[in-house]
Amino acid sequence: RRVHGINTFVKENGTLYLHKIVRSDDDRANHDHPGNNLSIVLWGGYSEVVPDGDSERVIKRRVGSIVFRKAEQAHRLIVDKPAWTLFWMGKRTRDWGFLCPNGWKPWWEFCGNNPGEIGPGCD
């Protein structure tokens, strides 16, 4: 698993997670989330890849960085060493998935159904 959810606190307006991010996201496509979300980097850091027109840009997220994302904002994380974040996920407004060259693909089609197995991705 890429993220270890250590503690969660659920309220009607969302869920708060203490995350230990231990490896980078799948680099075949950026992903989005099922609700608006907020990340606060507590320890370590990571690089965040975000769409920028027809290309992508990389943003360094260091300790103290606060990032708000709309549910549909696709991104991916590059992690050199474990990072700890406080991650708030708002109310679920949609399914999450991946932004592929041929359009958005739901997570279950991209990842496949078998835990630990690498799914078909954008194919």
N, C-alpha and C positions, 0 to 999 in steps of 0.2 A: 504494500500500500504506500502511496505517495504521501498521504497526510495521516497523522495519528491524532484523532480528536480526543484530547485528554479529559476535558470536562465540558459539559454542555449545560446551559441554563435556558430553558424554554419558557417563553411568555407568549401571549397572544399576538404580539407585534413582531415576533421573530425569535431567533435562536442565537445565543452567544456561545462561541466555541473558543477554547484555548487549543490552538493547533501547533503541532510540531511538524514542520514540512521537512521531509527527509530526502526527497529527490525531485528532479525536474518533472514538469508535465510532459506528456506525449507531444513531440514536436511536429507531428503530422498535420495538426490543425489547432487553432485557438478554440477555447471553450467558453461558454457563458454560464450563467447560474439561474436557478429557478426563482430568485427574488433579488431585489436590490440588496447590496451588501457593502460592508465597510471593513477594511483591514487596518490594523495598527501593528507595526513591526515592533516587537518587544526585545528580540535578541537575534543577532545574526543579520540576515538580510537576503535579498534575492534580486534578480533582474526580472522585470515584467515586460513581455513582448505584447505590443498593442498595434492594431491596424492604424495606418496613417496614409489615407488615400489609397493609391495602388501599391503601396509598400508597407513595411512595418517599421516601428521604432522601438528601441529598448530603453527602459527607464529603470534606473537603479533605485531600489527601495531599501533604505537604511533604517537603523534603529530610530524610532520616533516618527517614521513616515506614516501618514494617515491617507488612505485611499478609499474614496467612495466610488462605487460602480453601479450603474443601472443594470438590471437583470440581463438585458440583451447585449451588454458590452462584452465582446469576446476578448480574451487575453490568454496568455500562458506564462508560467513561471519557469525561470531557469535558476537552479539552486546549486551552489558550489559546496556548501556545507549546511547542516541543519539550521533551520530558522524557526523561531517561535513567533506566532502572531495571535492577536486577539481578533477573532473574525465574527462579525455579526451578519446574519442572513435574515433579511426581512421576510414578510409574509410571502408564501409561494404564490407566484402569479403566472407561472408557465413551467414547462419541462425544461431541463437543461440539455445542452447538446454541443455540437461542434460546428464551426463555420468552415465548410469545405469549399473548394473551388466551384462546385456545382450547386452550392446552396447549403442551407442549414440541415444538419443531420442529427436526429435524437441520439442521446447517449447510448441507448441499448443497441442501436444499429451500428454505431461507431465502435463501441467497446466489445460487443459480443455478450454472450450470456454466461460464459464460464469464468469464474473468478481466477485471476492469475494468468489467464490466456490473453494474448494480444489479439484484439478484434480486427475486423477488416478495415477499419479506418474510413477514409473517404471513398474507397473503391466501391 
